[in-house]
Amino acid sequence: MTLRSLDELESLLARQIERFNQRRRDTRKWKNFLFNAQVSCASLTTFIIAANIKFGNVELNIVAAGLSVLATSFGIFQTSYRFHDRLHAFTLTSSQLQGILARLKLQRLKHADDPIACPLNTATVDHLFQEMEITLTRSNEQWSNMMMKNKPKASLDDLFKDPNSQQE
């Protein structure tokens, strides 16, 4: 006996796993690029400053300052986009989905070994589908919480508001 819904769920899980793995690969690529760019700019800045001690060239000071600004910008960008947290979230979600997929495949094998002791029915599919939905919902909630942490706590208007003002 084959349940088309079980086949569809297996396919859906595989697509979701691939989606999160692709996000993880892209995030890791950007994180590594930004880290390497920051380290390179910081290293070149130090080298130029050290070399410029001997020469005292104004142009080299400008180049060193520009590289320092770039290094700082790469670091700020890396921090503000929370690449480490994103990697963690994508890895966790992918791992949880892989666990559900493994349970699905194991359930199918157990049913093939002993269909009476381990029945395979739509209730099994529903349960595994609900597990997948819960995992994706938690992932979305974590993502939303992560994005809310990125938002500033106060706007510029709030910072410059008269503290004695009664307006809200």
DSSP file with accessible surface (Angstrom, degrees, kcal/mol):
  #  RESIDUE AA STRUCTURE BP1 BP2  ACC     N-H-->O    O-->H-N    N-H-->O    O-->H-N    TCO  KAPPA ALPHA  PHI   PSI    X-CA   Y-CA   Z-CA
    1    1 A M              0   0  153      0, 0.0     2,-0.4     0, 0.0   119,-0.0   0.000 360.0 360.0 360.0 134.4    0.0    0.0    0.0
    2    2 A T        -     0   0  100      4,-0.0     2,-0.6     3,-0.0     3,-0.1  -0.987 360.0-147.0-125.9 132.1    1.3    3.4   -0.9
    3    3 A L     >  -     0   0   29     -2,-0.4     4,-1.9     1,-0.2     3,-0.3  -0.888   1.3-157.7 -97.6 119.1   -0.1    6.7    0.4
    4    4 A R  H  > S+     0   0  211     -2,-0.6     4,-2.6     1,-0.2     5,-0.2   0.865  95.7  57.8 -62.6 -33.4    0.2    9.5   -2.2
    5    5 A S  H  > S+     0   0   50      1,-0.2     4,-2.4     2,-0.2    -1,-0.2   0.869 104.6  50.8 -65.3 -34.1   -0.1   11.9    0.7
    6    6 A L  H  > S+     0   0    1     -3,-0.3     4,-2.5     2,-0.2    -1,-0.2   0.915 110.3  49.3 -68.9 -40.4    2.9   10.4    2.3
    7    7 A D  H  X S+     0   0   63     -4,-1.9     4,-2.3     2,-0.2    -2,-0.2   0.916 112.3  48.6 -61.8 -43.0    4.9   10.7   -0.9
    8    8 A E  H  X S+     0   0  107     -4,-2.6     4,-2.8     2,-0.2    -2,-0.2   0.911 110.6  50.3 -65.1 -41.1    3.8   14.3   -1.2
    9    9 A L  H  X S+     0   0    6     -4,-2.4     4,-2.9     2,-0.2     5,-0.2   0.923 109.6  51.2 -63.8 -41.2    4.8   15.0    2.4
   10   10 A E  H  X S+     0   0   45     -4,-2.5     4,-2.3     1,-0.2    -2,-0.2   0.928 112.4  46.4 -61.8 -42.6    8.2   13.4    1.8
   11   11 A S  H  X S+     0   0   49     -4,-2.3     4,-2.2     2,-0.2    -2,-0.2   0.910 112.2  50.5 -65.1 -42.1    8.7   15.6   -1.3
   12   12 A L  H  X S+     0   0   39     -4,-2.8     4,-2.4     2,-0.2    -2,-0.2   0.922 110.7  48.9 -62.9 -44.6    7.5   18.7    0.6
   13   13 A L  H  X S+     0   0    0     -4,-2.9     4,-2.7     1,-0.2     5,-0.2   0.924 109.8  51.8 -60.9 -43.8    9.9   18.1    3.4
   14   14 A A  H  X S+     0   0   48     -4,-2.3     4,-2.4    -5,-0.2    -2,-0.2   0.905 110.6  48.6 -61.3 -40.5   12.8   17.5    1.0
   15   15 A R  H  X S+     0   0  127     -4,-2.2     4,-2.4     2,-0.2    -1,-0.2   0.909 111.9  48.5 -66.3 -41.4   12.0   20.9   -0.7
   16   16 A Q  H  X S+     0   0   31     -4,-2.4     4,-2.5     2,-0.2     5,-0.2   0.912 111.0  50.5 -65.3 -41.0   11.8   22.7    2.6
   17   17 A I  H  X S+     0   0   14     -4,-2.7     4,-2.6     1,-0.2    -2,-0.2   0.941 111.6  47.7 -61.9 -45.6   15.1   21.2    3.7
   18   18 A E  H  X S+     0   0   94     -4,-2.4     4,-2.5    -5,-0.2    -2,-0.2   0.899 109.6  54.2 -63.1 -38.8   16.8   22.2    0.5
   19   19 A R  H  X S+     0   0   95     -4,-2.4     4,-2.2     2,-0.2    -2,-0.2   0.943 112.4  42.5 -61.2 -46.3   15.3   25.7    0.8
   20   20 A F  H  X S+     0   0    1     -4,-2.5     4,-2.3     1,-0.2    -2,-0.2   0.878 113.2  52.8 -70.7 -34.7   16.8   26.2    4.3
   21   21 A N  H  X S+     0   0   17     -4,-2.6     4,-2.6    -5,-0.2    -1,-0.2   0.894 109.1  50.0 -66.2 -37.3   20.1   24.6    3.3
   22   22 A Q  H  X S+     0   0   76     -4,-2.5     4,-2.7     2,-0.2     5,-0.2   0.924 110.2  49.9 -66.2 -42.2   20.3   27.1    0.4
   23   23 A R  H  X S+     0   0   94     -4,-2.2     4,-2.6     1,-0.2    -2,-0.2   0.904 111.1  50.2 -59.8 -41.7   19.6   30.0    2.7
   24   24 A R  H  X S+     0   0   50     -4,-2.3     4,-2.7     2,-0.2    -2,-0.2   0.924 110.7  48.6 -64.1 -43.6   22.3   28.7    5.0
   25   25 A R  H  X S+     0   0   97     -4,-2.6     4,-2.4     2,-0.2    -2,-0.2   0.931 113.5  46.9 -62.6 -44.2   24.9   28.4    2.1
   26   26 A D  H  X S+     0   0   62     -4,-2.7     4,-2.3     2,-0.2    -2,-0.2   0.915 113.5  48.2 -63.9 -42.9   24.1   31.9    0.9
   27   27 A T  H  X S+     0   0   14     -4,-2.6     4,-2.8    -5,-0.2    -2,-0.2   0.916 111.5  49.7 -64.6 -43.0   24.3   33.3    4.4
   28   28 A R  H  X S+     0   0  108     -4,-2.7     4,-2.8     1,-0.2     5,-0.2   0.909 109.4  52.6 -62.9 -39.5   27.6   31.6    5.1
   29   29 A K  H  X S+     0   0  131     -4,-2.4     4,-2.3    -5,-0.2    -2,-0.2   0.940 113.1  42.9 -61.8 -47.1   29.0   32.9    1.8
   30   30 A W  H  X S+     0   0  131     -4,-2.3     4,-2.7     2,-0.2     5,-0.2   0.898 113.4  52.2 -66.0 -40.8   28.1   36.5    2.6
   31   31 A K  H  X S+     0   0   55     -4,-2.8     4,-2.5     1,-0.2    -2,-0.2   0.943 112.3  45.4 -61.1 -45.3   29.3   36.1    6.2
   32   32 A N  H  X S+     0   0   75     -4,-2.8     4,-2.8    -5,-0.2     5,-0.2   0.903 112.6  51.2 -65.8 -40.9   32.7   34.8    5.0
   33   33 A F  H  X S+     0   0  109     -4,-2.3     4,-2.7    -5,-0.2     5,-0.2   0.947 112.8  45.1 -60.6 -48.7   33.0   37.5    2.4
   34   34 A L  H  X S+     0   0    4     -4,-2.7     4,-2.6     2,-0.2    -2,-0.2   0.907 113.9  49.4 -64.2 -40.9   32.3   40.3    4.8
   35   35 A F  H  X S+     0   0  103     -4,-2.5     4,-2.7    -5,-0.2     5,-0.2   0.949 113.6  45.5 -62.6 -48.2   34.7   38.8    7.4
   36   36 A N  H  X S+     0   0   90     -4,-2.8     4,-2.6     1,-0.2    -2,-0.2   0.890 113.3  50.3 -64.3 -38.4   37.5   38.4    4.9
   37   37 A A  H  X S+     0   0   17     -4,-2.7     4,-2.6    -5,-0.2     5,-0.2   0.917 111.7  48.6 -65.0 -41.2   36.9   41.9    3.5
   38   38 A Q  H  X S+     0   0   60     -4,-2.6     4,-2.6    -5,-0.2     5,-0.2   0.941 113.5  45.9 -64.5 -46.1   37.0   43.4    7.0
   39   39 A V  H  X S+     0   0   62     -4,-2.7     4,-2.7     1,-0.2     5,-0.2   0.921 113.6  49.9 -63.3 -42.6   40.2   41.5    8.0
   40   40 A S  H  X S+     0   0   65     -4,-2.6     4,-2.8    -5,-0.2     5,-0.2   0.935 112.8  45.5 -62.4 -47.0   41.8   42.5    4.7
   41   41 A C  H  X S+     0   0   13     -4,-2.6     4,-2.4     2,-0.2    -1,-0.2   0.917 114.4  48.3 -64.0 -42.6   41.0   46.2    5.0
   42   42 A A  H  X S+     0   0   42     -4,-2.6     4,-2.2    -5,-0.2    -2,-0.2   0.915 113.3  47.9 -64.5 -40.9   42.1   46.3    8.7
   43   43 A S  H  X S+     0   0   71     -4,-2.7     4,-2.6    -5,-0.2    -2,-0.2   0.923 112.4  48.0 -65.7 -44.9   45.3   44.5    7.8
   44   44 A L  H  X S+     0   0   88     -4,-2.8     4,-3.0    -5,-0.2     5,-0.2   0.887 109.3  54.6 -63.2 -37.7   46.1   46.8    4.9
   45   45 A T  H  X S+     0   0   13     -4,-2.4     4,-2.6    -5,-0.2     5,-0.2   0.947 110.3  45.7 -59.2 -48.6   45.3   49.8    7.1
   46   46 A T  H  X S+     0   0   99     -4,-2.2     4,-2.6     1,-0.2    -2,-0.2   0.922 113.8  49.1 -61.1 -43.9   47.8   48.7    9.7
   47   47 A F  H  X S+     0   0  140     -4,-2.6     4,-2.7     2,-0.2     5,-0.2   0.928 112.2  47.7 -62.6 -44.8   50.4   48.0    7.0
   48   48 A I  H  X S+     0   0   23     -4,-3.0     4,-2.6     2,-0.2    -2,-0.2   0.920 112.0  49.5 -65.9 -41.2   49.9   51.4    5.3
   49   49 A I  H  X S+     0   0   89     -4,-2.6     4,-1.0    -5,-0.2    -1,-0.2   0.935 112.6  47.8 -62.7 -43.2   50.1   53.2    8.6
   50   50 A A  H >X S+     0   0   58     -4,-2.6     4,-0.6    -5,-0.2     3,-0.5   0.922 114.8  45.3 -64.3 -41.8   53.3   51.3    9.5
   51   51 A A  H >X S+     0   0   31     -4,-2.7     4,-1.2     1,-0.2     3,-0.7   0.860 108.2  58.1 -68.6 -33.6   54.8   52.0    6.1
   52   52 A N  H 3X S+     0   0    9     -4,-2.6     4,-3.4     1,-0.2    -1,-0.2   0.688  88.1  74.2 -74.0 -17.7   53.8   55.7    6.2
   53   53 A I  H << S+     0   0  139     -4,-1.0    -1,-0.2    -3,-0.5    -2,-0.2   0.921 103.4  41.5 -58.4 -38.3   55.7   56.3    9.4
   54   54 A K  H << S+     0   0  179     -3,-0.7    -2,-0.2    -4,-0.6    -1,-0.2   0.892 125.7  33.1 -76.2 -39.3   58.8   56.2    7.3
   55   55 A F  H  < S-     0   0  138     -4,-1.2    -2,-0.2     2,-0.1    -3,-0.2   0.799  81.5-150.7 -92.2 -33.6   57.5   58.2    4.3
   56   56 A G     <  +     0   0   57     -4,-3.4     2,-0.4     1,-0.2    -3,-0.1   0.851  32.5 169.4  64.5  36.2   55.0   60.7    6.0
   57   57 A N     >  -     0   0   61     -5,-0.2     4,-1.4     1,-0.1    -1,-0.2  -0.667  32.9-152.7 -87.5 127.6   52.9   60.8    2.9
   58   58 A V  H  > S+     0   0   92     -2,-0.4     4,-2.0     1,-0.2     5,-0.2   0.885  95.7  57.3 -65.6 -38.7   49.5   62.5    3.2
   59   59 A E  H  > S+     0   0  123      1,-0.2     4,-2.4     2,-0.2    -1,-0.2   0.884 104.1  52.3 -61.9 -38.1   48.0   60.4    0.4
   60   60 A L  H  > S+     0   0   50      1,-0.2     4,-2.7     2,-0.2    -1,-0.2   0.866 106.2  54.6 -66.4 -33.9   48.8   57.2    2.3
   61   61 A N  H  X S+     0   0   87     -4,-1.4     4,-2.5     2,-0.2    -2,-0.2   0.907 108.9  48.4 -62.8 -41.3   47.1   58.7    5.3
   62   62 A I  H  X S+     0   0  114     -4,-2.0     4,-2.5     2,-0.2    -2,-0.2   0.920 112.1  48.2 -65.4 -43.7   43.9   59.2    3.3
   63   63 A V  H  X S+     0   0   72     -4,-2.4     4,-2.7     2,-0.2     5,-0.2   0.934 112.1  49.7 -62.0 -44.0   44.1   55.7    1.8
   64   64 A A  H  X S+     0   0    5     -4,-2.7     4,-2.3     1,-0.2    -2,-0.2   0.918 111.1  49.1 -62.3 -42.4   44.6   54.3    5.3
   65   65 A A  H  X S+     0   0   56     -4,-2.5     4,-2.3     2,-0.2    -1,-0.2   0.915 111.3  49.9 -63.7 -41.9   41.6   56.3    6.7
   66   66 A G  H  X S+     0   0   38     -4,-2.5     4,-2.3     1,-0.2    -2,-0.2   0.918 111.6  47.8 -62.5 -43.0   39.5   55.1    3.7
   67   67 A L  H  X S+     0   0   31     -4,-2.7     4,-2.8     2,-0.2    -1,-0.2   0.882 110.0  53.2 -65.8 -36.3   40.4   51.4    4.4
   68   68 A S  H  X S+     0   0   54     -4,-2.3     4,-2.4    -5,-0.2    -2,-0.2   0.918 109.0  48.9 -64.4 -41.7   39.7   51.8    8.0
   69   69 A V  H  X S+     0   0   92     -4,-2.3     4,-2.7     1,-0.2    -2,-0.2   0.919 111.7  49.8 -63.4 -42.7   36.2   53.2    7.2
   70   70 A L  H  X S+     0   0   81     -4,-2.3     4,-2.8     2,-0.2    -2,-0.2   0.929 109.9  50.3 -61.5 -44.9   35.6   50.2    4.9
   71   71 A A  H  X S+     0   0    9     -4,-2.8     4,-2.0     1,-0.2    -2,-0.2   0.926 112.7  46.9 -60.2 -43.6   36.8   47.7    7.5
   72   72 A T  H  X S+     0   0   75     -4,-2.4     4,-2.7     1,-0.2    -1,-0.2   0.916 111.3  51.8 -64.1 -42.0   34.4   49.3   10.1
   73   73 A S  H  X S+     0   0   59     -4,-2.7     4,-2.8     1,-0.2     5,-0.2   0.909 108.3  50.8 -62.2 -43.2   31.6   49.3    7.6
   74   74 A F  H  X S+     0   0   45     -4,-2.8     4,-2.4     1,-0.2    -1,-0.2   0.914 112.1  48.1 -60.9 -41.4   32.0   45.6    6.8
   75   75 A G  H  X S+     0   0    8     -4,-2.0     4,-2.3    -5,-0.2    -2,-0.2   0.917 112.4  47.7 -65.2 -42.4   32.0   44.9   10.5
   76   76 A I  H  X S+     0   0  106     -4,-2.7     4,-3.3     2,-0.2     5,-0.2   0.924 112.2  49.5 -65.5 -43.3   28.8   46.9   11.1
   77   77 A F  H  X S+     0   0   80     -4,-2.8     4,-2.0    -5,-0.2    -2,-0.2   0.929 111.1  49.9 -61.0 -43.6   27.1   45.3    8.1
   78   78 A Q  H  <>S+     0   0   32     -4,-2.4     5,-1.2    -5,-0.2     4,-0.3   0.915 115.6  42.9 -63.0 -40.6   28.0   41.9    9.4
   79   79 A T  H ><5S+     0   0  108     -4,-2.3     3,-1.2     1,-0.2    -2,-0.2   0.925 112.4  51.6 -71.6 -44.1   26.7   42.7   12.9
   80   80 A S  H 3<5S+     0   0   52     -4,-3.3    -1,-0.2     1,-0.3    -2,-0.2   0.830 110.6  47.8 -68.4 -29.6   23.5   44.4   11.8
   81   81 A Y  T 3<5S-     0   0  103     -4,-2.0    -1,-0.3    -5,-0.2    -2,-0.2   0.445 100.6-139.0 -90.1   0.9   22.4   41.6    9.5
   82   82 A R  T <>5 +     0   0   54     -3,-1.2     4,-2.5    -4,-0.3     5,-0.2   0.865  32.4 173.3  49.6  51.0   23.1   39.1   12.2
   83   83 A F  H  ><S+     0   0   15     -5,-1.2     4,-2.7     1,-0.2     5,-0.2   0.875  74.8  53.6 -58.9 -39.3   24.7   36.5    9.9
   84   84 A H  H  > S+     0   0  125     -6,-0.2     4,-2.2     1,-0.2    -1,-0.2   0.938 111.1  45.5 -62.6 -44.6   25.7   34.3   12.8
   85   85 A D  H  > S+     0   0   58      1,-0.2     4,-2.6     2,-0.2    -2,-0.2   0.888 112.5  51.6 -65.2 -39.5   22.1   34.2   14.2
   86   86 A R  H  X S+     0   0   46     -4,-2.5     4,-2.8     2,-0.2     5,-0.3   0.930 109.0  50.1 -62.9 -45.1   20.7   33.6   10.7
   87   87 A L  H  X S+     0   0   21     -4,-2.7     4,-2.5     1,-0.2     5,-0.2   0.926 111.7  48.9 -57.5 -45.1   23.1   30.7   10.2
   88   88 A H  H  X S+     0   0  121     -4,-2.2     4,-2.7     1,-0.2    -2,-0.2   0.931 112.4  47.4 -61.3 -45.8   22.1   29.2   13.5
   89   89 A A  H  X S+     0   0    8     -4,-2.6     4,-2.5     1,-0.2     5,-0.2   0.919 113.6  46.8 -64.4 -44.1   18.4   29.6   12.7
   90   90 A F  H  X S+     0   0   11     -4,-2.8     4,-2.4     2,-0.2    -1,-0.2   0.907 113.9  48.5 -65.5 -40.5   18.6   28.0    9.2
   91   91 A T  H  X S+     0   0   47     -4,-2.5     4,-2.5    -5,-0.3    -2,-0.2   0.927 112.0  49.0 -65.1 -44.2   20.7   25.1   10.5
   92   92 A L  H  X S+     0   0   55     -4,-2.7     4,-2.4    -5,-0.2    -2,-0.2   0.942 113.3  45.9 -62.2 -46.5   18.3   24.4   13.4
   93   93 A T  H  X S+     0   0    0     -4,-2.5     4,-2.5     1,-0.2     5,-0.2   0.930 113.0  49.8 -63.9 -44.5   15.3   24.5   11.1
   94   94 A S  H  X S+     0   0    0     -4,-2.4     4,-2.4    -5,-0.2    -1,-0.2   0.925 111.4  49.6 -60.3 -42.2   16.9   22.3    8.5
   95   95 A S  H  X S+     0   0   59     -4,-2.5     4,-2.0     2,-0.2    -1,-0.2   0.905 110.6  49.3 -64.7 -41.1   18.0   19.8   11.2
   96   96 A Q  H  X S+     0   0   66     -4,-2.4     4,-1.9     2,-0.2    -1,-0.2   0.912 111.7  48.6 -65.6 -41.1   14.5   19.6   12.6
   97   97 A L  H  X S+     0   0    0     -4,-2.5     4,-2.6     1,-0.2    -2,-0.2   0.888 109.0  53.7 -65.6 -36.8   13.0   19.1    9.2
   98   98 A Q  H  X S+     0   0   87     -4,-2.4     4,-2.5    -5,-0.2    -1,-0.2   0.876 106.2  53.8 -64.4 -35.6   15.5   16.3    8.5
   99   99 A G  H  X S+     0   0   26     -4,-2.0     4,-2.3     2,-0.2    -1,-0.2   0.911 109.2  47.3 -63.3 -42.0   14.5   14.6   11.7
  100  100 A I  H  X S+     0   0    1     -4,-1.9     4,-2.4     2,-0.2    -2,-0.2   0.927 112.0  50.3 -65.5 -42.7   10.8   14.7   10.6
  101  101 A L  H  X S+     0   0   21     -4,-2.6     4,-2.5     1,-0.2    -2,-0.2   0.912 109.5  51.2 -62.5 -39.7   11.8   13.3    7.2
  102  102 A A  H  X S+     0   0   59     -4,-2.5     4,-2.7     1,-0.2    -1,-0.2   0.915 109.6  49.9 -64.4 -41.2   13.8   10.5    8.9
  103  103 A R  H  X S+     0   0  111     -4,-2.3     4,-2.7     2,-0.2    -1,-0.2   0.902 110.0  51.9 -62.7 -39.2   10.8    9.6   11.0
  104  104 A L  H  X S+     0   0    1     -4,-2.4     4,-2.2     2,-0.2    -2,-0.2   0.948 112.2  44.5 -61.5 -48.0    8.7    9.5    7.9
  105  105 A K  H  X S+     0   0   99     -4,-2.5     4,-2.3     1,-0.2    -2,-0.2   0.897 113.8  50.3 -65.6 -38.9   11.1    7.1    6.1
  106  106 A L  H  X S+     0   0   98     -4,-2.7     4,-3.0     2,-0.2     5,-0.2   0.917 108.8  52.1 -65.5 -40.2   11.5    5.0    9.2
  107  107 A Q  H  X S+     0   0   47     -4,-2.7     4,-2.2     1,-0.2    -2,-0.2   0.910 109.3  50.5 -61.0 -40.9    7.7    4.7    9.6
  108  108 A R  H  X S+     0   0   70     -4,-2.2     4,-2.0     2,-0.2    -1,-0.2   0.917 112.1  46.6 -64.3 -42.1    7.5    3.6    5.9
  109  109 A L  H  X S+     0   0  109     -4,-2.3     4,-2.2     2,-0.2    -2,-0.2   0.903 111.1  51.4 -67.4 -42.2   10.2    0.9    6.5
  110  110 A K  H  X S+     0   0   97     -4,-3.0     4,-2.7     1,-0.2     8,-0.2   0.904 109.8  50.7 -62.4 -38.3    8.5   -0.3    9.7
  111  111 A H  H  < S+     0   0   28     -4,-2.2    -1,-0.2    -5,-0.2    -2,-0.2   0.900 108.9  51.1 -65.5 -38.5    5.2   -0.6    7.8
  112  112 A A  H  < S+     0   0   76     -4,-2.0    -1,-0.2     1,-0.2    -2,-0.2   0.876 113.1  46.4 -66.4 -35.0    6.9   -2.6    5.1
  113  113 A D  H  < S+     0   0  137     -4,-2.2    -2,-0.2     1,-0.2    -1,-0.2   0.905 137.1   2.0 -72.7 -42.5    8.4   -4.9    7.7
  114  114 A D     X  -     0   0   77     -4,-2.7     4,-2.1    -5,-0.2    -1,-0.2  -0.683  61.6-179.0-150.4  88.3    5.2   -5.4    9.7
  115  115 A P  T  4 S+     0   0   69      0, 0.0     5,-0.1     0, 0.0    -1,-0.1   0.781  85.1  51.7 -63.3 -25.1    2.1   -3.7    8.3
  116  116 A I  T  4 S+     0   0  158      1,-0.2    -5,-0.1     2,-0.1    -2,-0.0   0.936 114.0  39.8 -78.1 -46.6   -0.1   -5.0   11.2
  117  117 A A  T  4 S+     0   0   74      1,-0.3    -1,-0.2    -7,-0.1    -6,-0.1   0.795 128.3  33.8 -72.3 -27.7    2.1   -3.8   14.1
  118  118 A C  S  < S-     0   0   15     -4,-2.1    -1,-0.3    -8,-0.2    -4,-0.2  -0.682  81.6-166.8-130.6  79.4    2.9   -0.5   12.4
  119  119 A P        -     0   0   70      0, 0.0     2,-0.6     0, 0.0    -3,-0.1  -0.338   9.0-149.3 -69.3 147.0    0.0    0.7   10.3
  120  120 A L        +     0   0   10     -5,-0.1     2,-0.2    -9,-0.1    -2,-0.0  -0.970  36.0 142.3-118.6 113.4    0.6    3.5    7.9
  121  121 A N    >>  -     0   0   66     -2,-0.6     4,-1.6  -118,-0.0     3,-0.6  -0.796  65.8 -83.0-142.0-176.8   -2.4    5.7    7.4
  122  122 A T  H 3> S+     0   0   86     -2,-0.2     4,-3.0     1,-0.2     5,-0.2   0.785 121.4  63.7 -66.5 -25.5   -3.5    9.3    6.9
  123  123 A A  H 3> S+     0   0   59      2,-0.2     4,-2.5     1,-0.2    -1,-0.2   0.901 102.6  49.9 -64.3 -38.1   -3.4    9.9   10.6
  124  124 A T  H <> S+     0   0   26     -3,-0.6     4,-2.4     2,-0.2     5,-0.2   0.930 111.8  47.7 -63.3 -44.0    0.4    9.2   10.4
  125  125 A V  H  X S+     0   0   10     -4,-1.6     4,-2.7     1,-0.2    -2,-0.2   0.929 111.5  50.6 -62.8 -44.3    0.7   11.7    7.5
  126  126 A D  H  X S+     0   0   93     -4,-3.0     4,-2.6     1,-0.2    -1,-0.2   0.907 110.1  49.9 -60.1 -43.9   -1.4   14.3    9.4
  127  127 A H  H  X S+     0   0  106     -4,-2.5     4,-2.1     2,-0.2    -1,-0.2   0.936 113.4  44.7 -62.2 -46.5    0.8   14.0   12.5
  128  128 A L  H  X S+     0   0    8     -4,-2.4     4,-2.1     2,-0.2    -2,-0.2   0.885 112.4  52.5 -67.0 -36.1    4.1   14.3   10.5
  129  129 A F  H  X S+     0   0   72     -4,-2.7     4,-2.6    -5,-0.2    -1,-0.2   0.918 108.3  50.9 -65.2 -41.0    2.6   17.2    8.5
  130  130 A Q  H  X S+     0   0  108     -4,-2.6     4,-2.7     2,-0.2    -2,-0.2   0.896 107.8  53.2 -63.2 -39.4    1.6   19.0   11.8
  131  131 A E  H  X S+     0   0   41     -4,-2.1     4,-2.3     2,-0.2    -1,-0.2   0.916 109.8  48.6 -60.1 -42.5    5.2   18.5   13.1
  132  132 A M  H  X S+     0   0    6     -4,-2.1     4,-2.6     2,-0.2    -2,-0.2   0.931 111.5  49.0 -63.9 -45.1    6.5   20.1    9.9
  133  133 A E  H  X S+     0   0   94     -4,-2.6     4,-2.7     2,-0.2    -2,-0.2   0.906 111.0  50.0 -61.5 -41.7    4.1   23.0   10.3
  134  134 A I  H  X S+     0   0   84     -4,-2.7     4,-2.8     2,-0.2     5,-0.2   0.926 110.8  49.9 -63.1 -42.9    5.0   23.5   13.9
  135  135 A T  H  X S+     0   0   12     -4,-2.3     4,-2.2     1,-0.2    -2,-0.2   0.933 113.4  45.1 -62.2 -45.5    8.7   23.5   13.0
  136  136 A L  H  X S+     0   0   29     -4,-2.6     4,-2.5     2,-0.2    -2,-0.2   0.889 112.5  51.7 -67.9 -36.4    8.2   26.1   10.2
  137  137 A T  H  X S+     0   0   73     -4,-2.7     4,-2.5    -5,-0.2    -2,-0.2   0.934 110.6  48.0 -65.3 -44.6    6.0   28.3   12.4
  138  138 A R  H  X S+     0   0  137     -4,-2.8     4,-2.8     1,-0.2    -2,-0.2   0.902 110.6  52.4 -61.2 -40.7    8.6   28.3   15.2
  139  139 A S  H  X S+     0   0    7     -4,-2.2     4,-2.4    -5,-0.2    -2,-0.2   0.928 110.3  47.4 -61.4 -44.7   11.2   29.2   12.6
  140  140 A N  H  X S+     0   0   89     -4,-2.5     4,-2.6     2,-0.2    -2,-0.2   0.895 111.8  50.7 -63.8 -39.2    9.1   32.1   11.4
  141  141 A E  H  X S+     0   0  110     -4,-2.5     4,-2.6     2,-0.2    -2,-0.2   0.925 111.0  48.2 -65.3 -42.7    8.6   33.3   15.0
  142  142 A Q  H  X S+     0   0   76     -4,-2.8     4,-2.4     2,-0.2    -2,-0.2   0.909 112.0  50.3 -62.2 -41.2   12.3   33.1   15.7
  143  143 A W  H  X S+     0   0   73     -4,-2.4     4,-2.4     2,-0.2    -2,-0.2   0.928 110.9  48.5 -62.8 -44.6   13.0   35.0   12.5
  144  144 A S  H  X S+     0   0   67     -4,-2.6     4,-2.3     1,-0.2    -2,-0.2   0.920 112.0  48.9 -62.6 -43.6   10.4   37.7   13.5
  145  145 A N  H  X S+     0   0  100     -4,-2.6     4,-1.8     1,-0.2    -1,-0.2   0.899 110.4  51.7 -62.1 -39.9   11.9   38.0   16.9
  146  146 A M  H  X S+     0   0   17     -4,-2.4     4,-0.9     1,-0.2    -2,-0.2   0.918 111.0  47.3 -63.5 -42.4   15.4   38.3   15.4
  147  147 A M  H  X S+     0   0   51     -4,-2.4     4,-0.7     1,-0.2     3,-0.4   0.870 108.2  55.4 -69.2 -33.9   14.2   41.1   13.1
  148  148 A M  H >< S+     0   0  113     -4,-2.3     3,-0.7     1,-0.2    -1,-0.2   0.859 102.8  56.5 -66.8 -32.4   12.5   42.9   16.0
  149  149 A K  H 3< S+     0   0  140     -4,-1.8    -1,-0.2     1,-0.2    -2,-0.2   0.786 102.7  56.9 -67.8 -25.1   15.8   42.9   17.9
  150  150 A N  H 3< S+     0   0   61     -4,-0.9    -1,-0.2    -3,-0.4    -2,-0.2   0.709  87.9  93.8 -76.9 -22.0   17.3   44.7   14.9
  151  151 A K  S << S-     0   0  128     -4,-0.7     2,-0.0    -3,-0.7    -3,-0.0  -0.486  87.9-105.2 -74.2 143.4   14.8   47.6   15.0
  152  152 A P        -     0   0  110      0, 0.0    -1,-0.1     0, 0.0    -2,-0.1  -0.345  19.5-134.2 -66.0 147.2   15.9   50.6   17.0
  153  153 A K  S    S+     0   0  202      1,-0.1     2,-0.3    -4,-0.1    -2,-0.1   0.787  87.8  23.4 -73.0 -29.0   14.2   51.0   20.4
  154  154 A A  S    S-     0   0   41      3,-0.0    -1,-0.1     4,-0.0     2,-0.1  -0.986  77.0-126.9-137.8 148.4   13.4   54.6   19.8
  155  155 A S     >  -     0   0   55     -2,-0.3     4,-1.7     1,-0.1     5,-0.1  -0.415  35.5-104.0 -84.0 169.8   13.0   56.8   16.8
  156  156 A L  H  > S+     0   0  122      1,-0.2     4,-1.6     2,-0.2     5,-0.1   0.882 123.3  57.3 -61.1 -36.5   15.0   60.0   16.3
  157  157 A D  H  4 S+     0   0  130      1,-0.2     4,-0.5     2,-0.2    -1,-0.2   0.896 105.4  50.7 -60.7 -39.7   11.8   62.0   17.2
  158  158 A D  H >4 S+     0   0   83      1,-0.2     3,-0.6     2,-0.2    -1,-0.2   0.876 107.7  53.5 -65.3 -36.4   11.7   60.1   20.5
  159  159 A L  H 3< S+     0   0  117     -4,-1.7    -1,-0.2     1,-0.2    -2,-0.2   0.847 115.6  38.3 -67.5 -33.0   15.3   61.0   21.3
  160  160 A F  T 3< S+     0   0  169     -4,-1.6    -1,-0.2    -5,-0.1    -2,-0.2   0.332  88.8 120.6-102.1   7.0   14.7   64.7   20.7
  161  161 A K  S <  S-     0   0   98     -3,-0.6    -3,-0.0    -4,-0.5    -4,-0.0  -0.448  75.5-104.2 -72.4 143.9   11.2   64.9   22.4
  162  162 A D    >   -     0   0   93      1,-0.2     3,-1.7    -2,-0.1    -1,-0.1  -0.523  24.3-146.4 -67.3 120.5   10.9   67.2   25.3
  163  163 A P  T 3  S+     0   0  120      0, 0.0    -1,-0.2     0, 0.0    -2,-0.1   0.758  98.2  56.5 -64.3 -20.8   10.8   65.0   28.4
  164  164 A N  T 3  S+     0   0  130      2,-0.0     2,-0.1    -3,-0.0    -2,-0.1   0.547  83.4 111.8 -86.2  -5.5    8.4   67.4   30.1
  165  165 A S    <   -     0   0   39     -3,-1.7    -4,-0.0     1,-0.1     0, 0.0  -0.400  57.2-155.0 -70.7 142.7    5.9   67.1   27.2
  166  166 A Q        +     0   0  176     -2,-0.1    -1,-0.1     2,-0.1     2,-0.1   0.416  58.0 113.7 -96.5  -0.4    2.6   65.3   28.0
  167  167 A Q              0   0  158      1,-0.0    -2,-0.0     0, 0.0     0, 0.0  -0.439 360.0 360.0 -74.4 149.0    2.0   64.3   24.4
  168  168 A E              0   0  225     -2,-0.1    -2,-0.1     0, 0.0    -1,-0.0  -0.916 360.0 360.0-123.1 360.0    2.0   60.6   23.5
